[in-house]
Amino acid sequence: MVWVGKKGLLNPEQKDWIFISDAHFNGRNPEEMEEFLRFLDSQKERMNQLVILGDLFEFLFGFKNTFSFPFPDYLPVLTGIQKLYDQGVQIKYIEGNHDFFLHLFFEEQLRIKVEVYSEGVEINLGEKKAFLSHGDLSNPKLIGYRIFRRGLKNPVTLRLIQFVGPRFSRWVARKMSARSYRRHHMGRAGNPPREFRTFAHQKFLEGFDIVILGHSHFPEKVEETVGGRRCLYFNVGDWMGHRSYLRFSPPETFELAQWKGDEALPSYP
């Protein structure tokens, strides 16, 4: 199928951006990855940009000088992304709290060019100024986590992870991930954490029109008027539990939706 708009074939600037976050693929559930690949395949004709807002995998590190590919069980998803790239889709990856040292990973391991950002990034979406980030630094009161994150992502820790290698690093990461998920996400119900909205509001005051985050695992859309400007905050939620994602259709249409197997539903007003 070739995606056709009202005026004929769409050029890349008219095609959609797809934002996803927090799939946390661990390689032990191939059916989960297959479902994600079906989603990507369903979107490829109308997609210009795929933006991954972090934590696509349980643990991803840009290992260097390994004898073999360090994440063989991730290959189905990574190959799917490689195919999108070969078909002309641009890929952006914003590192989350499960992603480390990825700036050269995709180029060295998959021979594709992916824009990797270790923190947030400012971009233009249509005529709107947007801020994108994984979202784990949204709450300034979590001083302990900020110190832990800084220690985890400093050069000494990165060299240590490189030294101990993929197998042991993934074992440690799996244990830490399970504990973190139980503490911050399991059993959570009701309203999304307020601090993400507060963070977005501060970005609106700084002049941004759009803020897009992940990490909370809660799909969310909030609209504000700030200084006479219509401002939008989206949390993409998570692919892991909600199968949620955000679509931007130029020049100015946003849709927070949910993948339902063979179709996408705009489930979040």
Secondary structure, DSSP 8 states (H G I E B T S, - for coil): ---EETTEE--GGGSEEEEE----B-SS-HHHHHHHHHHHHHHGGGEEEEEE-S-SBS-EE---S-SS-S-GGGHHHHHHHHHHHHTT-EEEEE--TTEES-TTHHHHHHS---EEESS-EEEEETTEEEEE--STT--TT-HHHHHHHHHHTSHHHHHHHHHHHHHHHHHHHHHHHHHHHHHHTTT--SS--HHHHHHHHHHHHTT-SEEEE-SSS-EEEEEEEETTEEEEEEEE--TTTT-EEEEEETTTEEEEEEE-SSSEE----
